[in-house]
Amino acid sequence: MAFLPLFSIVLLLLLFSPNFISSSPLQDPQLVVQEVNEKVENVTMARRKLGYFSCGAGNPVDDCWRCDPSWEKNRQRLADCAIGFGKDAIGGRDGEIYVVTDPGDDDPVNPKPGTLRYAVIQSEPLWIIFARDMVIKLKEELIMNSFKTIDGRGASVHIAGGPCITIQYVTNIIIHGVNIHDCKSGGNAYVRDSPEHYGWRTVSDGDGVSIFGGSHIWVDHCSLSNCNDGLIDAIHGSTAITISNNYLTHHNKVMLLGHSDTYTQDKNMQVTIAFNHFGEGLVQRMPRCRHGYFHVVNNDYTHWEMYAIGGSADPTINSQGNRFLAPNDEFYKEVTKHEDAPESEWKNWNWRSEGDLLLNGAFFTPSGAGASSSYAKASSLGAKPSSLVSSITAGAGPLVCKKGSRC
């Protein structure tokens, strides 16, 4: 009989408590902001009482920088802590620090200095931070230029209630420590994407983070929930991506990696999904993969209503050291879903479960012959034992960081 660690029991009690966070869609971004902040404080206190500290817990990203009480003076050190296929994403490491002072977004074509939009479209590398807590409701997609970091540490930053982040045909982007939720469709409008250019945008999907033809991307320690389409989608030849340490809740189609079964340019896609907590109110696509190579490692899956990991078009999925807690539903115990193909076809796709902890009747359906060359392309870091997932993912989501002390 498998026993859950003490931390896991406490966390599950918090998650299933009706007072923890509402499972119904939240339409008012301000209410969501309040509940997200309360959730972060509650979970942080529970973790501290259980003795989980900010460093030395076996999470290689956090152990790299969170022990430093002077993190606020060494912000750009974070760029050297990336792991997985997106480990070379440097963001704005080699640029100046830019402070966002204005949460407004009145003019997507001519953004005001001091706004987030003004910062992300600049041509030079920038490490973007925030002067104070703020809720940013964008009028149109936030179209990022290359070599940018959005760093929310030290403030409670919410991008919510409007279109959200688009990473299109650019490279070297880091998004860290922000709350992204209640994202809507935008478009049929002009939007600036650099100091020299703006263009007409058609209707967007309403993703939290949309990666389109992007490379060297790292999304770390964010919370994402309740968006119009995907929470994080990567399509059209995107690659070299790491999605780590995020807290994802209240959403249907969580993560799409690969544009379509016929879009073969995604065959070179490589994505690492590591140390995330897939939490309350999630239905499917954690992730849904096509064509490429996907390393799903040391994540905590405490909820899914249909399936956790799925795919089509012969992706290679390497699931290692995850913890899968099946829902209390007689039908949806299977972790995997081989989509859009008969068994005679999907039985040749290379999907494996190695060292995963499967609880409450959860089961993973492997497939393929296990070609070593294929799994080599879907391996990006060493997996820790699944018994350590509690401590590794203890800090998932935005961190509570104060100047002069460890995060």
Sequence and secondary structure as in RCSB ss.txt:
>XXXX:A:sequence
MAFLPLFSIVLLLLLFSPNFISSSPLQDPQLVVQEVNEKVENVTMARRKLGYFSCGAGNPVDDCWRCDPSWEKNR
QRLADCAIGFGKDAIGGRDGEIYVVTDPGDDDPVNPKPGTLRYAVIQSEPLWIIFARDMVIKLKEELIMNSFKTI
DGRGASVHIAGGPCITIQYVTNIIIHGVNIHDCKSGGNAYVRDSPEHYGWRTVSDGDGVSIFGGSHIWVDHCSLS
NCNDGLIDAIHGSTAITISNNYLTHHNKVMLLGHSDTYTQDKNMQVTIAFNHFGEGLVQRMPRCRHGYFHVVNND
YTHWEMYAIGGSADPTINSQGNRFLAPNDEFYKEVTKHEDAPESEWKNWNWRSEGDLLLNGAFFTPSGAGASSSY
AKASSLGAKPSSLVSSITAGAGPLVCKKGSRC
>XXXX:A:secstr
     HHHHHHHHHHH TTT   S    HHHHHHHHHHHHHHHHHHHHHTT  SSSSS HHHHHHTT TTGGGSG
GGGGGG  GGGTT  TTTTSEEEEE B   S SSS  TTBHHHHHT SS EEEEESS EEE  SS EE  SSEEE
E TTS EEEESS  EEEES EEEEEES EEES     SEEEEEETTEEEEE      SEEEES EEEEEES EEE
  SS SEEEETT EEEEEES EEESEEE EEESS TT GGGGG EEEEES EE TTEEE SSEEESSEEEEES E
E   SS SEEEESS EEEEES EEE  S SS  BSEEE SS HHHHTTS EEEES EEETT B   BS   HHHH
HHT  S    GGGHHHHTTT SS    TTS  
